[in-house]
Amino acid sequence: MKYGSHLSQQKTEFPDAWQAHFVDYDSLKRFLKTQMVDTSVHLATAFPRSHTFAWNADPSSDQFADLLGARLARVSSLTPEFVRMLDAEVTKFNAYFVQVKDATKAKIGRALDPEHMPEVAELEAALGDLLLLERFVFLNFTAVAKALKKHDKWSGLHIREPYLMRASGLPFVVSTSLLKLKPELLARLTAVLGGKHGVEANEIAPANRPAGEGIEPTRGALPNDLTRAGPSANLGPLVELMHETQTVMVSLRGPHGTDIIGGVLSCLSKHQCQIVDFSLSRLHHDVTFGVLVHLHDRDVDLFSDLAKTAQRWDGTLSFDVQDARLKASKLASAAQYALSEAPYAQRAKYMATVVNERGLSPEFLSQWLNWLLARKISVEQMRRLDGHASLMCVEFRLSVPDELTPDELRAELIAISAAHQTDVALQPDNVFRRQKRLVVFDMDSTLIQQEVIDEIARATGIERQVAAITERAMQGELDFKESLAARVALLEGTPVEALEDVKRQLLFTEGAHYLCRALKSAGFKLAVISGGFLPLAKHVKAELGLDYAFANQLQVTADGRRLTGRTFGPVVDAARKAELLEVIAQAEGIAIDQVVAVGDGANDLLMLGKASLGIAFNAKPRVQEQARARINQKSLANIL
């Protein structure tokens, strides 16, 4: 709902005598829309995005100066006219405020007279008049602030803050006496209601207040005792008004970071605002501090104090005032009060981590953001994760329309990633994403750079035959159990010492030691589950400080000197890998939602799918297509 419509709707709740004294917001808006067309001197935003300001070598035919001069002339004529119109509206509603305030104050004074014993109806009427006057002021002040905001947008000038500062001495702003009378009036009404129903005032005082001190309700809050003291025909609407709050979004930007934060918080403290959320961003000296607050009393003096704070610290102030009833119609839930979140309903939250160890290029970031725009995905937060000289890794918090499925997004991201050799990992943003506790790795071509069976085969002269079978199996063309049996059969007669030679030749993947040390120091449990062979998996476990190692067991001859060409025990194939992952998680009391799996081959797919986050590390194409995340960088440390 537009504010003009909202104001018209709210005016119907006021007596007829008040109607002519409201700010004529529609006429102010109509003037701006009809008169201040093509007048903005902020030329960068006044023209279509496709417009180009070109240099003309012939000064006599260059129209830039004439264009600017014409706009300045129109603004210099129309802005004073608008200000005079606005002044007349402010004078009108301020004069009526003074008139009604005096009558309201007199009514409240009589109700609070210690020599007078008011009836409940008299107190309710006085309180109702006070709340109505507060609402009258806030609705009109909001109309003035929004009209000024529209003027600044269409003119390119910035007069809102100076104008409000100029108005800060008017009675409707500085009249704090009524605000001070509200707690007294509430206390008197509570006491009268309590006495009427057989309860003394000191009996309904809060438990932590000594008897005899009386009742002092907080500003803008209705005491619980008032609502339970007894029935009243007029009390319901008063309770609703008392609990109604105004939502104000304030932003102050400037070069004095801590001073700006302190200045805003000082204003909020002075006016007893309730802070709902805040946001802070810094670019060297420039700081932007945004805060979302509830203003319980319609204390418009807050805005003049904020304007003075902005002036003191060379800051730029912006704010948006919305009546609670108007705000409620725009929000899907209370959670959307968070300043860090896009204010849209029917959205899911995701975290996207983009990484390229050679540096994130502007070309990739541009295509990435254009893709987000095309899919109507909002960026809520951006955070740099690396500490290198060039930008390598950024985390994006995204607000994604519910109709977009993870599989659909993942398929499109693969194409973007491949085009720029940059990885994008997309995960639901939930508590489990931030509390992973178990990481399970494949071994060959993941924790180490080689395929161990190929290394054993190299020592026996059958490298080509074994390598061909291995590659077909990793591509998913052969059944793993059959291919494993065929490869192991080729190793019959190989000396057991060959395994010790292979251990000495293993090359760990770059970043493997660093990654495992970092994860262990953070309290993670680590495991290697390999379709290779257990002696080598145990060696890797010892080298990296892992907690578990599972792999196929090679059978040796009776004298223990040679391989028989067979395995024994369960074959660690794709299904067994997924099963072992679940067994480890259960043994450690860790939920599957807290498990990460890393692998590169087709026999890792079930394991990657079982884990909450499955990462395809420099994986085969089929694996990259099906995994939830992929990393195509040299270092395993990029998993962090």
N, C-alpha and C positions, 0 to 999 in steps of 0.2 A: 504494500500500500504506500503510495506517495504521501509525503507529509501534508500537502494541501488537503487531500482527502481525509487523512487522519485528523487534522485540525478541525475540519468541518464536522466530522463525526463527534469529536470530543465537545465541541461547542453546544451540541444539542443537550448535553447534560447540565448546562448552566442556565440560570434564570433568564428570562427575556430581557431584563434590564441590563444584563452584562453584554449582550450580543454585539451592540454597536461599538463596544470599547476594545474589542480584540484587534490585534494587528491584522490589516488586510493583506494577508500573505499572497493571495491570488493576484491582487493588483500589482504588487511588487514584482512577482514572478512574470506577469504579463508584460510589464514594462521592459524587463530584461530580455525576454524572448522576442519582443517585437522591435525594440529600439536598438538594443546592443548586439545587432547581428553584424558579423564581419568587422568587429571593432577591436578584437583582442590584439594588444601590442606584444603579447608573448607569441611571436611569429612561429617559433619552433613547433607549437602545438595547434596553431590557428589554421593551418593548411593541411590538406590530405597528406598521408604518409608518402605518396608517390611524388609530391611536389618537390621541385628542386630550385633553390635560389642560385642562379648562375651569374657569374661575373660578366659584365658587358664592358668591352674596351672603350666604347663610345659613351662618355659620361652624359651626353645630351639625350641618349635614348635609353639610359638605365633608369628603370622605373622603381627601383628598390627604395630610394630616398622618398619619392612621391608617395609610394604605398605606405611607408612608415609614417610619413607626415600626415597623411589623410586619417590614418587610424588614431594617431595621437590627438589630432584635432577633434575627432568624434568622441574619444574617451574623455578629453578635457572638458567637453561640453555636457556629455551625458552622465558622467559619474557624479558631478556636483548636483545635477538634477535628481539622480537616484538618492543621494544622501539626504537631500532636502525632503524627499518623499518619505524616506525611512525615519528621519527625525520627527516628522509630523505623526507617524504611526506610533513611535516610541513615546512621544509626548502625550498622545491620546491615552494609551493604555497605562502609562505611569500616573497620569492625573486621576484616572479612575481607581487605580490601586490605592493612592493616597486617600481618596474619598472612602473607599470600602474599608481600608485598613483602620482608619479612625473609628468607624462605627463598630468594626469587629473587635478592636482593642477595648472599646468601652463595654461591649457585651461581655467580653472575657473578664474585664476588671470587676464587673458586678458579680459574675459567677465565682470569682476568687476572693471576693470581699469576706474577710473573716467574721464580719458582723452579720453576714447574710447566709442563710441556709438554703442553698439552691436545690431545686428538684432535679431529678435525673434528666428530664426532658430539656431543662434549661442548659445544663452542662453539655448534653449531646448536641444541642443547637449551636452552642458557642464553638465546640470542637469541629462540628461540620462546617461552620463558616470559615474557620481558620484553615482547614484542609482545602476547602474550595478556593480560597484566596491564594494559597501556595500553588495549587495546580494552575490557576489563572496566570500567575507570574511565569511559571516554568513553560507552559505552552507558548506564551507570547515571546519569551526570551528565545526559545528554540526556533520560533518562526523568524526572529531577527537574525539569529546566527546562521540559519540556513539560507536566508535571502542574501546575506553578505557573502557566504560561500559561493553561491551561484554568480554573484556579481564578480567576484575575483576570478572565477573560472572563465567567464565570458569577456572580461575586460583585460585580463592579463595583469591587473594591479593586485596589490595585497593590502587591503584596507580593513579586513575583518578584525584583526587583533587591536590595531590602534582605535578603531571605532568602539569596540567593547571596553577598552581601557577608558576611553572618553566617557562612556556611559556608566562607569563604575561608581560615580558619585551620586547617581540618581536614587531616590527613595526606594524603588522596587529592588535595588541591589543591596543597599546598605541597611535596610530596615531589619536588623537582627532582633529587635525587641519582641517581635511575634514568635520567632523561633524559641526564644527563652521562655515564653509563656506556655508553650506547648507541654513541657514536662510537668509544670505546675497544674495545668488543666487536667492532664491525664491522672495525676496523683489525686486530685480532688474528686474526679469522677470515680476512680477506683474506691476511694474511701467512702463516698456516698453510696455506691452500689453495695459495698461490703457491709456498711451499717444497716442498709435497708433489708439485707438478708441475714442479719444477725451476726455479722462478722466485724470485729473491730479492725481499724486500720493497721494497728501494730501486729495484729494476728496474721495479716496477709502479706506482711513484709517478707522479703527473701530470707531464707534460713541463715545466710551468712551475714546478715545485717543485724546489729544489736537492736533490741526493742526500744522504741521511742525515737529512733532516728527518722522515721517516716519513710516514704516511698519516693524514689527519684527515678522514674523510667528513663532509659537511655534514649538518645535522640532518634526519632524516627521509628522506634520500636514500641509495640503495644504490649503492656504487661500481661503476663498470663492470667493474673488475678482479675484483670478487666474482662477477659472473655469468659471466665468461669464464675464471676460473682453473681450472675443472675440474668434472666432474659430481659430483652428490651427490644421494642419494635424497630428502633432506629440504629441499633448497635451494629447490625450486620454490615451495612454499607460503610460505616465508619471503620470497622475492622479491615475491610478490603482496601480502603484508601490508605490507612495507616501502614499496611504492609506493602503497598505499591512502591517500587523503587524506580529510579531513572538510571539507565545505562549510559555511561559516558566513556568514549574511547579518546584518550589523550596521547599525543605524540609530540615530543620535543627533540629537535635535532640541532646540534651545534658543536663547537670545538672544545667545550669544557666538560669532559665526560662526567666525572664524579660530581661536579657542581650542578650539572643539569639533573642528574638523578636525585641528588639531595634536594634541589629546589622543587622538583615535582612532588616528591614524597612529603616535603614540608607543607605544601599546599593541601595535599590530600589529608594529612594529619590534622591540620587546622580546621578543615571542614568535615572531619570525621567520616570520610568516605570508606567504603569497604572495597578493598582491592580483590578483584576476581582473578586477574592474571596480569603478567607483564612480559615484555620482550626487550632485549637489549642487543644492539649490533654496533660494531665499531669498525671503522676504517681509518687506521692511524689515529689522528687526533679527533676526527669527526665521530660523534656518537649519536645514535638515535635510540631514545628510550620511549617505549610505548607502554601504556598501562590501561587496563580495562577496569572500570570501577562502577560500583553501585552508589548512587547518591540518594540517601534515604530522605533527607529533607531537601526541598527544592531550593537549595542555597546557591543562587546564581552568582554570588560574590566569588565563588571558586574560580570562575573563568577570568575575571579581572585580575585575580592574584596570579593565575597561570600566565596571563599576558605580561604582567610586570616581571615575572620570573624569566620569561623568554627574552625580554628586553635587557634584563640585567646581565644575562650570560650569552648575549649575542646569538640567541637561538631562534629557530623557526618553529612556531607553534601551530599545530593543527589539532582539531578535535571534532568529534561527531556526537551529537546529543540525540538520543532516541528515547521517547516515552516507553515505559515498560510494556504497555499494551501493544504498541507498534512493534517493538523489538520481538515480542513473543511470537508474532505472526511470521517472523522471518527465520526463526531458529527451529531446527528439527528436534534438538534436545539441549539440555543444559550443558552437555560436554562441548558444544560448539562455542561456548564462551571463550575457549582457549584461543589466545591471540596467535599462537603458532600454527593453528589449523585453518585450512580453507573452509569458509562458512557455507558448505554445501551439504545437503542431505544425500542419503543413499550412496555413500562412499566407503571404500575399504582402504586401510592404511598399509602401505608397503615401504620397505627400505630397499633402495637400489644402490649398490656399491659399484662404482666404475673405476677400473684400474688399468694402467698401462705403464710398465716399468721404464719405458723410454720417454714417458711424459704424455699427458693428455693434450691433444692438439685442439686448437680452436675449431678446426673443421669438424672433428668428432663431436665436440661439445655443442656446436651449432646444430648439427644434424640430430643429436640426441634431444635437444630442447625443442626443435621443430617437430620431432616425432611425438613428444609429450603433448605439445599444443594440438597436434592433429588428432590425438586420441582423447583430448579433453582431460588430460591428467595434470593436476595442479602440483607445483613444487611448494612444499611447506617449509622445509629446512634444507640447507646445504652445509656440509661440514667437511673440512679437509682432514684426511686421516694420516697422510704421510708427512714426514719432516725433511724431505729432500730439497735440493736447490730448485728443482723444477716440479711443477704440480703433477703428481702421479696417481693420487687416489682421492676420490671425493665420494661422500655418502649423501644421498638424496632421500629425504622423507617425502613420500608421494601420497596424494589423495586420488584414488583411482575409482572411476565410476563402477558401480556394482556389476553392470552388464559385461564388463571386460573380464574374461577368465584368465587365470595364470598361464594356461597352456597357449592361449592365443597370443598373449603378450610375449611369452618366451620364444615363440616361433619368429616373431618380428625382430626381437632383440638379437637373435643369432645372426641375422643378415646385417644389422647395423654393426655388431661386434666384428664380424668377419671383414667388413669393408675397411675398418680402421685398425685392425689387430688390437682392439681394446675390449676388455671383458666387462660385462654387466651382470651382476648377480642380483636377482630380485627375490626378496623374501617378505612374507607377511610380517608386519610390525606388531609383534605381540610379546608377552613376557618371556616366552620360550626362546625367541630369537636372541634375547639378551642374557639368557641363563643356560647356555650350552655347557655340558659337563663331560661328555665323552666324544672323542674323535677316533674314528676307525679308518686306517689307511690300507690301501692295496700296497704291495711292495714293488713288484717289477714295473719299471718306467714311471713310478710314482715316488716312493721314498728313495729308490735307487734308480740309476739311469739305464741299467741293463735289464735283459731278460735272463734270469739265472740259468735256465736250461740251455740257452744258447751259449752261455759262457762255459758250461760243462762240456757241451758238444764240441766247442772249439778246441778243447784240450784233447779230444779223442778223434778229431778229424771228420766228424759227421755234422759239421756246423750247417751246411747248406740244407741238408735234408730236414733237420730239426727246425731251422729258422722258417722254412716254407710252411711246415705244419703249424708252428706257433702263430705266424701271421694270419693264416686262414682262420684259426680259432679265435684270435682277438677281433677279427672282423665279423665274427658271428656266423661264418660260413660252415663251420664244422661243430658237431656236438662236442662239448668240452671234455667229457669223460673219455670218449673214443680218441680224441686227439691227444689227450694226456697219456693214455695207455700206449699210443703209437710212438710218441716221442720218448717216453721212458724206456720202451722196449729197445730203442736204438742205443740206449746207454748201457746195455748189458755188458758186463765185464769191465766197466770203467772203475779204476782204482778209487777207493774212498778218499785218498789223499787229494784227489782232484777238487773235492769240495773245499778243503782248506786253502788250496791255491785260489779258488774263486773268491773266497772270503777276502783274501788279501787284495784282490783286483776290483772289488766292488767300488763303484763311484756313487757317492750319495748325491742326490739332487740338490742343487743350490738352494740354500735356505732351510734344508731339512733339520739340521741341528738347531738352528736359531728358532725355528717354529716350535719344535718339540720342547726346547728349554722354556720358551715363553708360555706355552700351554701348561706345562707342568708347574711352573711357578704360580700360575693362576688357579691351580687346583684341579685341572682336567685329568681324567683317566684317558690313557692312550693305548691303542692296540693296532697290530698289523695282522691282517687276514689275507693270506696269499694263496694263489693257485700254484705257487712254486713249491719249494721244499723246506721242511721244518728246520734243518740245521742252519740254513742261511737266514731264515726268518728269525731264529733265536739270536743269531749274530747281529742282525739289524736291531732287534729289541734291546740288546745290551748296549750297542753303540749309541742309540738315541734315547735310552732311558725310558723305554715304553713299559707298560704294565702287562700286556698280553701279546702272545704270538701264536698264530694258528696257521698251519700249512700242511701240504701233503707229506706223508712219511715214506721215505725210500727204503725198500727192502734190500738187505745186504746178505752176502753168502754166510754160511755157517761160521767161517773163520773170521768174518767181519772185515774182510779186506777189499771186497769188490761189490759193485751193485749188481743185483740180479735182473734188472730190467722190469721190475714190477714195484707197485706201491702196496701198502697195506693200511687198513683202517678206512674211515669215511673219506671219500674224495672231496676236496674243497673246491666245489664248482660254484656256479652262481647262486644256486639255491642254498648251499651250505654256508656261503659267505653271509647271506642275509640272515640265516638261522643263527650263526655264531654272533653276529652283531646283536641280535635280540637277547641271546643268552648272556653276553657280557653286561648288557644294560640291566637285565634282571638281577644278575649277581651283584652289581654295584648299587642297586636300588635307584636307577636313573630312568626317567621316562623317555620313551622314544622321541618325544618332542624336544628333548635336550641332547640329541645325538647328531653328530656330523659325520658324513662318510666321504672319503676322497678316493677316486680311482680313475683309470683311463681306458679300460677295456670292456668288451661286451659282457664278460663274466662278472663285471662290477655293477651292472645295471640294477639288479634286484637289490643289492646292498645299498646303492645310492637312492633307490626308491623307498626303501624301508626307513632310512634315516629322515629326520626332519629337514635337514639340509644336505643334499647330495651334490658334490662338486666334481665335475669332470675336469681333470687336470691334464692339459695338453692331450686330450683324448681323441679317439677315433670319431669320425663324423657322426656315426649312428649314436654314439654315446652322448655327444654334445647336443644332439637334437632332443634327447629324452631326459637329460639331467636337468635338475632345477637351476643349477648354476654352473658356470664354466670359467676356468682360468687358463689362458693360453700365454702365460708369461714363464720365464725361465725359473724364477724363484718360488719355492713353496711358501716363503714368508708372506707372499701376497694374500694368502688365506686369512691372515690376521686382519 
